[in-house]
Structure formats: C-alpha cells, structure tokens
C-alpha cells in the first residue's frame, strides 16, 4: 500500500545556505541537523537536504512515496517497466529507500519507515 508522497529530498551544494533558505520557507527548525543530511518536518511533509546528492547522481529533488512493502512495490514497478536506479538501501534505523525511473526518465523514490 502507498500512503502518498511524504518525503522530498533535495540535493544541495551549500548545506548551510540551503538550511537557512528552507528553514525560512518552512518556518521551522530542522528535526535532524547533521553534516551529511538536514531534515525539516512541516505540515506532515519531510523535506531533506542532501549535500551528497549531486555526487550520487541526483539531478533535482526526488519525491519519495511512502510504502508498506518496499521490496514488493519495487518488484511490481520493475515488472511494469520501470528501470531501477537505486536498489534497496538502509539509510539508518531500519528506514529503507530505493528509486526507479519511468519510461520518460522521471524518478520515483520509494521509502519504507522502520518496522
């Protein structure tokens, strides 16, 4: 089951500058603030800033659809014709992410919260 887009990850080159801009935009302070990732929570939406995103191939923001069964959803998308970009990866605390692209090159992120 998909519960909708709950997370957007934005690749940034200057984490401090991006943190100031998105903090002002969202009107909140980060709930996670580390040299490798900053995350805000606003109106039920997680907005993450990734200073390593460009080096990992991100060309723009990725919207992550929150799913209950990431492996199953990934498999079904691949069978439907999507192309895998990032295999399942634990990003800490049991939170899993993966990404695919559709036939037009649009990136689809998948996120499963830790159990």
C-alpha positions as CSV (number, residue, x, y, z in Angstrom):
1,X,0.0,0.0,0.0
2,X,1.2,3.5,-0.8
3,X,0.4,6.3,1.7
4,X,1.4,9.1,-0.7
5,X,4.4,11.4,-1.1
6,X,5.7,12.0,2.4
7,X,9.3,12.9,1.8
8,X,11.2,15.2,-0.6
9,X,15.0,15.0,-0.8
10,X,16.7,18.0,-2.4
11,X,20.4,17.8,-3.5
12,X,22.3,20.9,-2.3
13,X,25.9,22.1,-2.7
14,X,25.9,24.5,0.2
15,X,24.2,22.9,3.2
16,X,24.3,25.9,5.4
17,X,22.9,28.2,2.8
18,X,20.1,25.7,1.9
19,X,19.3,25.2,5.5
20,X,18.8,28.9,6.0
21,X,16.5,29.2,2.9
22,X,14.4,26.1,3.6
23,X,14.1,26.9,7.3
24,X,12.7,30.3,6.4
25,X,10.4,28.9,3.7
26,X,9.0,26.2,6.1
27,X,9.1,28.4,9.2
28,X,10.5,25.6,11.3
29,X,13.9,24.4,12.6
30,X,15.4,21.1,11.5
31,X,14.4,17.9,13.3
32,X,17.7,16.4,12.1
33,X,20.8,18.5,11.6
34,X,24.0,16.7,10.6
35,X,26.9,17.5,8.2
36,X,25.6,14.7,5.9
37,X,21.8,15.5,6.0
38,X,19.3,18.1,7.3
39,X,15.6,17.3,7.6
40,X,12.7,19.6,8.3
41,X,9.2,18.4,9.2
42,X,6.3,20.8,8.2
43,X,2.6,20.2,7.6
44,X,3.2,16.4,7.6
45,X,5.9,16.6,5.0
46,X,9.5,15.7,5.4
47,X,11.9,17.9,3.5
48,X,15.5,16.7,3.4
49,X,18.6,18.5,2.2
50,X,21.4,16.1,0.9
51,X,24.8,17.7,0.4
52,X,26.0,14.4,-1.3
53,X,23.0,14.1,-3.6
54,X,24.7,15.5,-6.7
55,X,27.7,13.2,-6.3
56,X,25.2,10.3,-6.0
57,X,23.6,11.2,-9.3
58,X,20.6,13.3,-8.2
59,X,19.8,15.9,-10.8
60,X,17.0,17.5,-8.8
61,X,14.6,16.9,-6.0
62,X,13.2,13.4,-5.6
63,X,9.8,12.7,-4.2
64,X,9.6,9.6,-2.1
65,X,6.3,7.7,-2.0
66,X,5.9,6.1,1.4
67,X,5.1,2.3,1.1
68,X,4.4,-0.5,3.5
69,X,6.4,-3.1,1.5
70,X,9.3,-1.5,-0.3
71,X,10.7,-4.8,-1.8
72,X,7.3,-5.8,-3.1
73,X,6.5,-2.4,-4.5
74,X,9.9,-2.2,-6.2
75,X,9.4,-5.6,-7.8
76,X,6.0,-4.6,-9.1
77,X,7.3,-1.4,-10.6
78,X,10.2,-3.2,-12.3
79,X,7.7,-5.7,-13.8
80,X,5.6,-2.8,-15.0
81,X,8.6,-1.5,-17.0
82,X,10.3,0.9,-14.5
83,X,14.1,0.9,-14.5
84,X,16.0,0.6,-11.2
85,X,18.2,3.5,-10.3
86,X,19.0,2.7,-6.7
87,X,18.5,-0.7,-5.1
88,X,17.0,-1.0,-1.6
89,X,19.3,0.8,0.9
90,X,19.0,1.1,4.6
91,X,19.6,4.8,5.4
92,X,19.7,4.3,9.1
93,X,17.5,3.0,11.9
94,X,15.9,0.5,9.5
95,X,14.4,3.1,7.2
96,X,14.7,1.8,3.6
97,X,14.8,3.7,0.3
98,X,15.0,2.8,-3.4
99,X,14.4,4.6,-6.6
100,X,13.4,3.8,-10.2
101,X,12.7,5.8,-13.3
102,X,9.7,5.6,-15.6
103,X,9.9,5.4,-19.4
104,X,10.2,9.2,-19.6
105,X,13.1,9.3,-17.2
106,X,11.1,10.6,-14.2
107,X,12.5,9.5,-10.9
108,X,10.2,7.7,-8.5
109,X,11.5,7.4,-4.9
110,X,10.2,4.7,-2.5
111,X,10.5,4.9,1.3
112,X,9.6,2.4,3.9
113,X,9.7,3.5,7.5
114,X,11.5,1.2,10.0
115,X,9.3,-1.5,11.4
